[in-house]
């Protein structure tokens, strides 16, 4: 008995100690979060340093406060594209800012449309007389695309430039499914709706391959054209055609090769780069070796809050998968986004709505809620302009159909007008281990769909009919919106994805342009003759999470690997494998019909840092579980 009492006392004491440690950690982090807010008084005469540590996104995801408290949150950070753009716009006009430094040593990329907008703003900043200097240990496609728009490009002697072009592979599970005895019941409409192909084929279909290749080539052509225009002296063609020959000729010295091909201007490590900047913008007041006078982007933005002069135009961002229910930033939850639209409609100051779309789609019902909210805005005579970012495919296009006018980038991925549903049938797999299912029914649909006892033909017919009706609805919405016949839409639909350039030719979008162009068009249609400004309607962030948003915003990407070519390749591989796991989970873990473009992942789907951060915890779905049971 004494032993039990002592053990209990120890447990109670341990519990009290853990509570104390948790509270100390909580208040310590809370203090850090509150004190991390940028101080406008710290804006200095010197350079603006934009550290692209992480991935560029349309909208940052909500911070997980418990991960922040426990220290288990990932090191991959998110940077909103509009913050980078606004920083450059301020720098172009601010006399204190003498130059801009783009630090891309820990940059993991972003969507091509976002990068195009940032690159365009970089050129405007240069025209305003501000020099832009870029640095990285090694450059890949996205980082070099931005660097090419700089005045000077530095690279570490141990690094180099290695663009590889867009393209990814997908995993196909049909052979595994057959081996396990599992059947994936697939209901779809759309020859090119390849989201379900991994479960019905063991390789990519010819139709999917043709559509994907056409989009990739269009995106890649724009990349090459933009880089050539921004840096005409770069002799980069050999790295696209015979990269191994070029690198072998340089005896593996990719830094030297980058200089010889005029891809970069100078070789130097970070200290050399910083000393060079001291000569350009002056030394920091503390006069530490290599510290140049600098203001970070967060401080500059805090010192220059967004103006609210003139008439208000509501900007509502739809970023990420479209899901049912409510959700915070970085997730396009149908109930939340539709309510934001209703809030904008109820705001008498709002004269028009701009819907900024960066989504591969998702739930049909959630997409329809967003569309209906926009139709309510149309009924109130509010102009609706859609600004497509990196992705506006499938459900992302469904919610765009109420628009009076649609803008897209040449590299925007859109279309994917198709619909599917998928249900696993594990009856054959269970029979393999001697488990059978039987029972009594009263109608042909009693107990259906029975994922363990078998899905019958009656349910198959019902499900396919529902999917075909959904496809018909999709076609009709697009036809009405784009003033086309249903047959015309069907000929360019069938689940096929399109890049923005071709999409414009097909009349799926109206004009090339970015968010600023969309705002200007909205002002024009609202008959605003004077000033106007963007009033952002954002999903509400959890109050507890909001306390740590500032702290998380200061977090830097600290990958556990070097920033050279091999380190970047390794991290990208890890991200890709984890993204595939997330895609499996999405397809097999969601309910209801889907207008989702999972195939966009093989073309141009930026990896969400929020998703990457949590992929190790992800439920792999029924297929992986069955593989563990029956494999």
TIPA-439699 format. One line per 10 residues: number of its first residue (from 1); their letters; for each residue x, y, z of C-alpha. Coordinates in pm, 1 decimal, padded with zeros to 6 digits, m for minus. Layout:
NUM = A = X,Y,Z; ...
//
This chain:
1 = XXXXXXXXXX = 00000.0,00000.0,00000.0; 00283.2,00242.2,00087.7; 00438.8,00174.7,m00251.8; 00111.4,00262.5,m00427.4; 00078.7,00586.4,m00225.5; 00436.0,00688.3,m00304.6; 00389.0,00606.5,m00672.7; 00071.7,00814.3,m00676.1; 00251.7,01109.4,m00514.3; 00524.8,01085.6,m00774.7
11 = XXXXXXXXXX = 00269.1,01083.5,m01057.0; 00088.1,01386.0,m00910.4; 00416.4,01572.2,m00869.0; 00519.3,01485.4,m01222.4; 00183.4,01607.1,m01353.8; 00218.1,01936.8,m01164.8; 00570.3,01977.1,m01302.2; 00454.2,01919.3,m01659.2; 00172.5,02174.7,m01615.7; 00423.8,02425.6,m01482.1
21 = XXXXXXXXXX = 00661.6,02364.1,m01772.2; 00374.4,02396.0,m02020.0; 00260.6,02726.3,m01867.1; 00614.6,02867.0,m01864.8; 00660.2,02763.6,m02225.3; 00321.1,02905.4,m02318.7; 00381.9,03246.4,m02164.7; 00736.4,03254.0,m02297.3; 00615.8,03193.6,m02650.0; 00328.2,03437.4,m02601.0
31 = XXXXXXXXXX = 00577.1,03706.7,m02499.9; 00793.7,03621.4,m02798.1; 00493.8,03639.6,m03032.1; 00387.5,03978.6,m02900.8; 00739.0,04121.2,m02904.8; 00810.8,03988.2,m03253.4; 00579.9,04244.0,m03415.8; 00774.1,04458.0,m03662.8; 00872.4,04803.0,m03538.8; 00812.2,05072.9,m03801.2
41 = XXXXXXXXXX = 01079.8,05285.8,m03636.1; 01341.0,05032.6,m03750.9; 01307.8,05123.5,m04119.8; 01660.0,05227.6,m04220.3; 01837.9,05401.6,m04502.0; 01978.2,05107.8,m04694.7; 01848.1,04792.8,m04859.7; 01517.7,04615.2,m04837.4; 01594.7,04248.6,m04772.2; 01325.1,04006.4,m04887.6
51 = XXXXXXXXXX = 01407.1,03663.4,m04746.5; 01211.7,03401.8,m04937.3; 01254.0,03135.1,m04671.9; 00992.4,02875.3,m04760.4; 00722.9,02861.1,m05026.9; 00527.0,03144.3,m05186.0; 00151.8,03097.5,m05150.8; m00163.6,03290.0,m05231.7; m00282.3,03276.1,m04871.0; m00096.6,03150.8,m04564.9
61 = XXXXXXXXXX = m00252.4,02866.8,m04370.7; m00355.9,02904.5,m04010.7; m00081.0,02847.0,m03756.0; m00114.6,02538.4,m03535.6; m00063.6,02686.9,m03187.3; m00001.5,02351.7,m03019.7; 00270.6,02269.9,m03269.2; 00424.3,02609.8,m03199.1; 00411.9,02551.3,m02823.3; 00556.7,02201.7,m02843.7
71 = XXXXXXXXXX = 00820.8,02300.6,m03095.0; 00708.9,02022.8,m03328.7; 00604.4,02252.8,m03613.6; 00788.8,02212.6,m03940.6; 01056.6,02454.6,m04049.4; 00891.6,02517.3,m04386.2; 00737.7,02864.7,m04381.2; 00485.9,03030.9,m04610.2; 00516.7,03373.2,m04770.3; 00214.4,03543.8,m04921.3
81 = XXXXXXXXXX = 00279.0,03661.9,m05275.7; 00095.0,03987.3,m05217.4; 00332.2,04075.8,m04931.0; 00632.9,04035.4,m05159.5; 00464.2,04241.5,m05430.3; 00362.7,04520.3,m05194.9; 00712.7,04529.4,m05044.1; 00855.3,04588.7,m05391.0; 00594.7,04856.0,m05463.5; 00681.7,05042.3,m05143.7
91 = XXXXXXXXXX = 01056.0,05006.4,m05208.8; 01015.3,05160.7,m05553.8; 00881.7,05483.7,m05396.9; 01057.7,05494.7,m05057.7; 01365.7,05720.7,m05062.7; 01511.1,05534.6,m04763.4; 01532.7,05215.4,m04969.0; 01841.8,05232.0,m05190.4; 01833.3,04874.6,m05319.8; 01651.3,04543.3,m05285.4
101 = XXXXXXXXXX = 01814.9,04218.1,m05178.7; 01641.6,03892.6,m05272.6; 01768.2,03613.3,m05047.2; 01664.2,03279.5,m05199.3; 01903.2,03046.3,m05020.7; 01609.8,02860.6,m04858.8; 01344.9,02920.4,m05123.0; 01133.7,02620.2,m05221.2; 00933.3,02778.7,m05498.4; 00579.0,02882.4,m05569.6
111 = XXXXXXXXXX = 00315.0,02885.8,m05837.9; 00413.8,03018.3,m06178.8; 00144.1,03287.8,m06180.7; 00260.9,03422.5,m05843.7; 00621.8,03419.3,m05961.6; 00524.0,03600.4,m06280.9; 00352.8,03875.4,m06079.1; 00657.0,03914.4,m05852.6; 00895.4,03921.7,m06147.7; 00685.8,04191.2,m06313.7
121 = XXXXXXXXXX = 00698.7,04400.3,m05997.9; 01075.9,04352.5,m05978.4; 01111.7,04507.3,m06323.4; 00899.0,04806.5,m06216.7; 01117.1,04851.0,m05908.8; 01429.3,04850.6,m06124.9; 01274.0,05108.0,m06358.5; 01218.1,05326.3,m06050.5; 01596.4,05331.3,m06008.5; 01637.8,05067.7,m05736.2
131 = XXXXXXXXXX = 01898.7,04797.1,m05793.7; 01800.8,04438.2,m05712.9; 02061.5,04184.6,m05597.8; 01987.1,03810.5,m05571.9; 02175.0,03544.1,m05375.4; 02142.9,03167.0,m05337.2; 02371.8,02871.9,m05282.9; 02207.7,02706.5,m05584.6; 01927.1,02805.3,m05819.0; 01651.2,02580.7,m05949.2
141 = XXXXXXXXXX = 01364.5,02670.8,m06183.7; 01160.8,02899.7,m05959.5; 01449.4,03073.9,m05786.8; 01637.8,03137.5,m06110.5; 01321.7,03270.6,m06274.9; 01308.9,03545.6,m06011.6; 01684.6,03596.5,m06005.3; 01688.0,03655.1,m06381.5; 01485.8,03971.1,m06317.8; 01757.5,04111.3,m06087.4
151 = XXXXXXXXXX = 02033.3,04356.1,m06173.5; 02299.4,04124.1,m06030.6; 02290.0,03752.3,m05954.9; 02528.0,03596.5,m05703.2; 02572.9,03225.6,m05645.4; 02791.0,03035.6,m05401.2; 03099.9,02879.2,m05568.4; 02982.6,02539.3,m05441.9; 02642.0,02585.0,m05599.3; 02525.4,02664.4,m05950.3
161 = XXXXXXXXXX = 02218.5,02690.1,m06172.8; 02024.4,02377.3,m06267.3; 01682.1,02436.4,m06424.1; 01507.6,02108.7,m06498.5; 01174.5,02219.1,m06643.7; 00822.9,02141.1,m06518.7; 00704.6,01783.9,m06484.0; 00637.0,01518.3,m06224.6; 00546.0,01152.2,m06217.0; 00248.3,00989.6,m06048.7
171 = XXXXXXXXXX = 00206.2,00655.5,m05879.9; m00037.5,00401.4,m06027.4; m00201.8,00144.1,m05800.5; m00406.3,m00077.3,m06032.2; m00170.7,m00376.2,m06006.0; m00161.9,m00344.7,m05627.4; m00540.5,m00321.8,m05616.8; m00572.3,m00636.5,m05827.1; m00322.1,m00818.8,m05609.3; m00514.0,m00727.0,m05294.1
181 = XXXXXXXXXX = m00845.8,m00821.0,m05447.1; m00978.6,m00468.7,m05396.0; m01194.6,m00301.3,m05658.2; m01211.5,00075.7,m05691.7; m01562.2,00158.2,m05804.8; m01514.6,00462.1,m06026.7; m01788.2,00689.9,m06152.0; m01673.0,00970.8,m06377.6; m01746.2,01181.5,m06682.3; m01458.3,01321.6,m06883.9
191 = XXXXXXXXXX = m01212.8,01143.2,m07109.5; m00931.4,01351.0,m06958.5; m01048.9,01339.0,m06596.2; m00735.2,01153.0,m06499.0; m00763.5,01197.8,m06122.8; m00897.4,00843.0,m06102.1; m00650.7,00684.7,m06345.3; m00407.2,00560.9,m06077.7; m00683.5,00330.1,m05952.0; m00800.2,00198.9,m06290.3
201 = XXXXXXXXXX = m00473.3,00185.0,m06491.4; m00112.0,00089.9,m06430.7; 00020.0,00379.9,m06640.3; m00090.0,00713.6,m06772.6; m00350.4,00710.4,m07048.3; m00262.2,00851.3,m07389.9; m00528.4,01120.6,m07349.3; m00394.7,01232.3,m07013.3; m00035.6,01228.3,m07137.7; m00123.1,01442.0,m07440.8
211 = XXXXXXXXXX = m00313.3,01698.9,m07234.0; m00044.5,01717.3,m06966.5; 00239.9,01749.8,m07216.2; 00062.8,02034.4,m07397.8; 00019.8,02227.7,m07072.2; 00377.2,02162.1,m06959.4; 00518.6,02282.5,m07289.4; 00311.7,02600.6,m07273.5; 00430.7,02676.9,m06920.5; 00790.6,02593.2,m07004.7
221 = XXXXXXXXXX = 00785.5,02812.6,m07315.0; 00672.2,03108.9,m07107.2; 00945.8,03040.8,m06851.1; 01212.9,03041.2,m07120.7; 01071.4,03348.1,m07294.3; 01050.5,03546.5,m06969.5; 01404.7,03453.3,m06865.0; 01544.4,03536.7,m07209.3; 01373.0,03875.3,m07205.8; 01485.2,03957.6,m06851.3
231 = XXXXXXXXXX = 01843.5,03832.8,m06898.6; 01924.1,03819.0,m07270.8; 02294.0,03753.0,m07209.6; 02220.7,03417.1,m07042.4; 02329.8,03124.5,m07261.3; 02102.0,02877.7,m07092.0; 01987.1,02666.4,m07387.9; 02259.6,02402.3,m07344.4; 02126.4,02318.9,m06996.4; 01792.0,02231.6,m07154.6
241 = XXXXXXXXXX = 01919.6,02020.3,m07442.0; 02247.6,01856.5,m07334.3; 02290.3,01930.3,m06961.8; 02527.5,01641.0,m06893.4; 02760.2,01747.3,m07177.6; 02769.5,02105.5,m07050.5; 02841.2,02004.7,m06689.4; 03102.3,01744.1,m06785.1; 03278.7,02001.7,m07003.4; 03300.4,02224.3,m06695.4
251 = XXXXXXXXXX = 03440.9,01925.8,m06500.8; 03143.5,01933.3,m06266.3; 03210.6,02291.0,m06155.4; 02858.2,02428.1,m06185.3; 02952.1,02761.8,m06033.0; 03213.5,02816.7,m06302.9; 02969.1,02694.9,m06566.0; 02711.7,02949.0,m06448.2; 02967.6,03226.8,m06490.7; 03080.6,03102.3,m06831.8
261 = XXXXXXXXXX = 02723.0,03082.6,m06958.7; 02651.7,03427.2,m06809.7; 02372.0,03283.1,m06598.4; 02507.4,03469.6,m06295.1; 02723.3,03776.0,m06247.5; 02943.3,03684.0,m05952.8; 03058.8,03384.3,m05750.6; 03081.9,03434.4,m05377.5; 02971.8,03297.8,m05042.8; 02726.1,03484.4,m04823.1
271 = XXXXXXXXXX = 02995.6,03681.3,m04641.7; 03141.9,03802.0,m04971.1; 02794.4,03896.3,m05089.2; 02719.7,04086.1,m04767.5; 03052.5,04273.6,m04781.6; 02969.9,04373.1,m05137.5; 02634.9,04512.0,m05020.5; 02808.2,04712.0,m04747.8; 02986.8,04896.4,m05029.0; 02654.9,04961.2,m05201.8
281 = XXXXXXXXXX = 02420.4,05060.0,m04916.7; 02646.9,05114.5,m04614.6; 02738.7,04920.1,m04303.5; 02492.5,04841.3,m04027.1; 02510.6,05064.5,m03718.4; 02641.4,04776.6,m03509.7; 02928.1,04742.5,m03759.3; 02950.4,04365.1,m03741.8; 03150.0,04212.8,m04021.1; 02933.3,04173.6,m04327.2
291 = XXXXXXXXXX = 02625.0,04345.8,m04180.4; 02482.6,04593.8,m04428.8; 02212.2,04851.3,m04362.6; 01889.4,04663.8,m04413.2; 01516.5,04664.1,m04342.8; 01320.9,04340.9,m04366.8; 00993.9,04316.3,m04556.9; 00775.7,04273.8,m04246.1; 00907.7,04596.0,m04095.6; 00861.5,04788.9,m04418.8
301 = XXXXXXXXXX = 00503.2,04664.2,m04453.7; 00424.2,04754.8,m04092.1; 00552.8,05106.4,m04155.3; 00335.6,05139.0,m04464.6; m00015.8,05007.7,m04391.2; m00245.2,04958.3,m04687.8; m00422.7,05277.1,m04791.1; m00801.1,05291.6,m04767.1; m00879.6,05590.2,m04985.3; m01170.8,05600.9,m05223.5
311 = XXXXXXXXXX = m01426.9,05330.9,m05296.2; m01391.8,04976.3,m05160.7; m01361.7,04669.1,m05380.9; m01394.9,04342.3,m05191.8; m01121.6,04085.3,m05254.0; m01206.8,03732.0,m05146.9; m00938.8,03465.5,m05179.2; m01021.3,03102.0,m05248.9; m00695.0,02921.9,m05175.6; m00649.3,02546.4,m05143.9
321 = XXXXXXXXXX = m00884.7,02251.7,m05177.0; m01254.7,02337.7,m05167.5; m01402.3,02146.2,m04876.5; m01735.9,02131.8,m04698.7; m01793.3,02312.0,m04371.9; m01589.3,02586.2,m04210.4; m01215.8,02648.1,m04211.6; m00943.5,02901.3,m04150.5; m00701.9,03071.2,m04391.1; m00535.9,02852.7,m04653.2
331 = XXXXXXXXXX = m00837.2,02621.5,m04681.5; m01129.1,02701.4,m04910.0; m01414.1,02590.6,m04684.2; m01750.0,02631.4,m04857.7; m01942.9,02766.4,m04558.8; m01666.9,03010.5,m04467.5; m01601.5,03147.3,m04816.8; m01970.8,03183.5,m04897.8; m02024.1,03374.9,m04571.8; m01738.9,03610.9,m04662.7
341 = XXXXXXXXXX = m01916.2,03681.0,m04991.2; m02242.8,03749.4,m04809.4; m02052.8,03980.9,m04572.6; m01920.5,04174.1,m04869.9; m02269.3,04193.6,m05022.9; m02401.6,04336.5,m04695.9; m02128.2,04599.7,m04680.5; m02271.6,04917.7,m04834.1; m01919.7,05049.7,m04900.1; m01834.9,04761.5,m05133.3
351 = XXXXXXXXXX = m01888.5,04849.5,m05499.1; m01759.6,04528.2,m05662.8; m01615.3,04186.1,m05579.6; m01288.9,04036.4,m05703.3; m01261.2,03662.2,m05645.2; m00895.6,03556.5,m05634.7; m00885.9,03184.1,m05714.3; m00593.2,02952.0,m05645.1; m00760.5,02614.3,m05611.6; m00768.6,02271.0,m05777.2
361 = XXXXXXXXXX = m01132.3,02236.7,m05669.1; m01281.8,01973.6,m05444.3; m01630.9,01915.9,m05312.5; m01921.5,01978.1,m05551.3; m02152.9,02090.2,m05270.3; m01898.4,02332.2,m05123.2; m01820.0,02473.9,m05469.2; m02190.5,02523.1,m05533.9; m02232.2,02713.2,m05205.6; m01962.0,02956.2,m05315.5
371 = XXXXXXXXXX = m02116.3,02989.5,m05662.2; m02461.9,03058.5,m05522.3; m02322.9,03329.2,m05294.0; m02165.7,03495.6,m05597.6; m02495.9,03468.5,m05785.1; m02656.1,03656.0,m05495.5; m02397.0,03930.5,m05549.4; m02490.6,03942.3,m05917.6; m02855.3,03979.4,m05821.3; m02751.8,04283.6,m05617.0
381 = XXXXXXXXXX = m02587.7,04428.6,m05932.6; m02236.2,04401.5,m05790.4; m01974.1,04347.8,m06063.5; m01785.2,04021.2,m06014.5; m01434.4,03981.5,m06153.9; m01233.5,03660.2,m06120.0; m00856.5,03679.9,m06094.7; m00705.3,03335.1,m06148.8; m00374.4,03275.6,m05976.0; m00173.9,02953.3,m06018.3
391 = XXXXXXXXXX = m00472.4,02718.7,m06028.3; m00838.1,02761.3,m06106.6; m00923.7,02411.5,m06219.6; m01228.6,02187.5,m06182.0; m01410.7,02327.0,m05876.6; m01186.0,02630.9,m05908.7; m01346.6,02691.6,m06247.4; m01696.4,02601.4,m06124.0; m01685.3,02891.2,m05874.3; m01554.9,03122.6,m06148.3
401 = XXXXXXXXXX = m01862.3,03083.6,m06367.7; m02061.0,03374.9,m06213.9; m01785.5,03619.3,m06319.6; m01854.3,03912.4,m06548.4; m01489.0,03894.8,m06658.4; m01202.5,03651.6,m06596.0; m00830.5,03733.6,m06580.2; m00558.5,03466.5,m06582.3; m00184.4,03439.4,m06622.4; m00044.9,03256.6,m06924.8
411 = XXXXXXXXXX = 00081.7,02992.8,m06680.4; m00245.7,02956.4,m06489.3; m00380.1,02600.3,m06491.2; m00752.8,02601.0,m06549.9; m01030.3,02396.1,m06707.4; m01052.5,02035.2,m06584.3; m01426.8,02058.6,m06638.5; m01527.6,01711.8,m06529.0; m01657.6,01522.9,m06227.5; m01594.4,01192.5,m06052.9
421 = XXXXXXXXXX = m01672.7,00981.3,m05750.6; m01491.1,00677.5,m05614.5; m01584.3,00410.3,m05360.6; m01371.5,00111.0,m05257.0; m01517.7,m00239.9,m05277.8; m01323.9,m00472.5,m05049.8; m01548.4,m00781.2,m05067.9; m01300.4,m00987.1,m05273.9; m01015.7,m00891.9,m05043.8; m01209.4,m01009.5,m04738.4
431 = XXXXXXXXXX = m01301.3,m01334.1,m04910.7; m00929.0,m01403.5,m04952.8; m00892.0,m01431.2,m04577.4; m01217.9,m01623.5,m04527.4; m01447.2,m01336.1,m04434.1; m01783.2,m01327.5,m04614.8; m02078.3,m01093.8,m04595.0; m02448.4,m01183.9,m04605.0; m02778.4,m01039.6,m04489.2; m03137.6,m00949.8,m04573.6
441 = XXXXXXXXXX = m03246.8,m00658.0,m04795.2; m03583.1,m00500.3,m04869.7; m03494.8,m00297.0,m05180.7; m03222.1,m00313.2,m05444.3; m03039.3,m00033.6,m05258.1; m03065.0,m00169.1,m04903.1; m02727.2,m00140.2,m04734.5; m02566.2,00010.0,m05045.5; m02294.3,00102.4,m05102.7; m02162.6,m00195.9,m04907.1
451 = XXXXXXXXXX = m01788.0,m00144.0,m04922.8; m01717.9,m00479.7,m04753.9; m02004.1,m00694.2,m04876.6; m01993.9,m00576.7,m05236.5; m02145.2,m00287.7,m05433.8; m02424.8,m00405.4,m05661.5; m02508.4,m00308.3,m06018.6; m02818.0,m00112.3,m05915.9; m02607.8,00125.4,m05706.0; m02346.9,00151.3,m05984.7
461 = XXXXXXXXXX = m02615.9,00271.9,m06223.1; m02752.5,00521.9,m05971.2; m02407.7,00661.0,m05890.8; m02307.5,00697.6,m06255.8; m02635.9,00869.7,m06332.9; m02577.8,01120.5,m06053.0; m02223.8,01190.0,m06178.6; m02348.2,01239.6,m06535.3; m02610.4,01483.7,m06409.9; m02337.2,01673.1,m06223.7
471 = XXXXXXXXXX = m02131.6,01692.2,m06542.1; m02433.3,01826.8,m06728.5; m02477.5,02094.0,m06461.2; m02108.2,02187.6,m06494.1; m02137.8,02220.1,m06872.0; m02451.9,02431.8,m06844.7; m02295.0,02668.4,m06590.6; m01991.4,02720.6,m06812.2; m02202.0,02758.2,m07127.0; m02420.9,03025.6,m06966.2
481 = XXXXXXXXXX = m02119.3,03208.6,m06822.6; m01906.8,03202.5,m07137.8; m02194.1,03248.9,m07384.2; m02123.1,02920.1,m07556.8; m02335.8,02620.1,m07643.5; m02324.5,02313.6,m07420.7; m02177.0,02118.6,m07712.5; m01899.5,02376.6,m07753.1; m01812.1,02353.4,m07384.3; m01821.4,01973.4,m07391.8
491 = XXXXXXXXXX = m01567.5,01972.4,m07675.9; m01310.6,02154.2,m07457.3; m01420.4,02001.3,m07126.1; m01406.9,01624.7,m07063.4; m01184.0,01692.6,m06761.8; m00898.7,01831.9,m06973.0; m00664.6,02086.6,m06814.9; m00548.9,02395.1,m07004.5; m00278.6,02654.5,m06950.2; m00392.0,03016.3,m06942.1
501 = XXXXXXXXXX = m00264.6,03095.4,m07290.3; m00472.0,02828.4,m07460.4; m00762.1,02883.5,m07219.8; m00791.1,03238.9,m07347.8; m00802.6,03117.7,m07707.0; m01077.6,02875.1,m07605.4; m01268.8,03161.2,m07437.9; m01249.2,03003.6,m07094.2; m01082.4,03326.4,m06976.1; m01115.4,03678.4,m07110.1
511 = XXXXXXXXXX = m00776.0,03843.3,m07069.9; m00422.5,03799.3,m06939.5; m00370.7,03991.8,m06619.4; m00306.4,03987.0,m06247.2; m00492.7,04102.4,m05938.5; m00424.2,04469.8,m06009.6; m00578.0,04432.0,m06356.1; m00880.6,04263.7,m06202.0; m00923.8,04546.8,m05950.4; m00903.9,04804.5,m06228.5
521 = XXXXXXXXXX = m01165.9,04616.3,m06430.9; m01390.4,04590.8,m06125.0; m01360.9,04966.5,m06068.5; m01445.6,05031.2,m06433.2; m01755.6,04811.2,m06424.3; m01864.2,04965.3,m06093.5; m01830.9,05309.4,m06259.7; m01580.0,05430.2,m05999.9; m01430.9,05750.0,m06139.6; m01193.8,05831.2,m05854.1
531 = XXXXXXXXXX = m00971.4,05633.5,m05619.5; m01043.4,05277.4,m05511.5; m00875.4,05022.2,m05287.4; m00884.4,04648.8,m05213.3; m01072.3,04552.2,m04898.1; m00970.5,04194.5,m04814.6; m01227.5,03962.2,m04662.8; m01029.5,03684.9,m04493.7; m01138.2,03361.8,m04323.4; m01132.8,03417.4,m03947.2
541 = XXXXXXXXXX = m00828.2,03277.3,m03773.3; m00871.8,03089.1,m03447.6; m00807.1,03342.3,m03167.8; m00564.1,03111.9,m02991.0; m00377.5,03048.0,m03315.4; m00371.0,03420.0,m03388.9; m00155.6,03478.1,m03080.1; 00119.8,03276.3,m03243.9; 00077.0,03400.0,m03600.3; 00333.8,03671.9,m03551.1
551 = XXXXXXXXXX = 00581.8,03430.3,m03398.2; 00531.8,03176.0,m03674.0; 00564.4,03453.1,m03930.0; 00917.6,03512.3,m03803.1; 01009.4,03146.5,m03844.9; 01269.1,03067.2,m04105.8; 01296.9,02762.0,m04322.5; 01571.1,02546.7,m04176.2; 01585.4,02228.1,m04379.0; 01805.1,01958.4,m04235.4
561 = XXXXXXXXXX = 02020.5,01950.3,m04545.8; 02244.0,02179.4,m04746.9; 02113.8,02437.9,m04988.8; 02322.3,02308.2,m05279.4; 02193.3,02118.2,m05581.3; 02177.6,01778.7,m05406.7; 02011.8,01921.9,m05097.5; 01740.2,02085.7,m05307.6; 01679.0,01769.2,m05506.9; 01655.5,01560.1,m05189.4
571 = XXXXXXXXXX = 01407.4,01793.0,m05023.4; 01196.3,01816.1,m05338.2; 01182.0,01436.9,m05361.0; 01067.5,01410.3,m05000.2; 00800.3,01673.1,m05057.8; 00679.1,01499.2,m05372.9; 00645.2,01159.7,m05206.3; 00457.8,01313.5,m04915.9; 00231.3,01506.5,m05151.4; 00141.8,01181.7,m05325.1
581 = XXXXXXXXXX = 00044.2,01036.3,m04990.3; m00174.1,01339.0,m04927.0; m00341.0,01299.7,m05267.6; m00423.8,00936.5,m05192.3; m00571.3,01038.1,m04861.3; m00775.6,01312.7,m05023.9; m00927.5,01093.3,m05292.5; m01008.3,00802.7,m05064.1; m01095.1,00999.8,m04753.1; m01353.3,01243.9,m04888.5
591 = XXXXXXXXXX = m01724.3,01190.3,m04937.3; m01953.2,01309.4,m05212.1; m01895.2,01387.0,m05578.1; m01572.7,01567.8,m05654.6; m01479.4,01837.0,m05905.0; m01113.4,01820.6,m05815.5; m00798.8,01842.4,m06026.0; m00555.4,01605.7,m05857.9; m00385.8,01565.1,m06197.5; m00273.9,01927.6,m06165.6
601 = XXXXXXXXXX = m00011.5,01800.0,m05921.2; 00181.6,01655.3,m06214.1; 00180.1,01990.4,m06389.9; 00192.9,02295.0,m06168.0; 00066.7,02246.4,m05816.6; 00282.0,02431.2,m05564.6; 00344.3,02227.2,m05254.6; 00158.7,02380.4,m04963.2; 00387.9,02422.7,m04666.8; 00096.7,02364.6,m04431.5
611 = XXXXXXXXXX = 00022.4,02034.4,m04601.2; 00387.6,01929.5,m04609.3; 00421.8,02012.3,m04241.4; 00150.4,01764.2,m04145.6; 00196.9,01488.1,m04399.5; 00385.8,01260.9,m04163.1; 00072.8,01248.2,m03945.6; m00164.1,01181.9,m04234.4; m00408.7,00892.9,m04248.8; m00307.8,00706.4,m04563.0
621 = XXXXXXXXXX = m00665.3,00599.3,m04646.3; m00827.0,00265.2,m04711.2; m00583.5,00147.7,m04979.0; m00276.8,00166.8,m04755.6; m00466.0,00009.5,m04467.3; m00580.6,m00280.1,m04683.1; m00226.4,m00321.0,m04812.7; m00115.5,m00362.3,m04452.8; m00391.5,m00612.4,m04376.8; m00378.8,m00826.3,m04689.3
631 = X = m00028.4,m00762.7,m04827.9
//
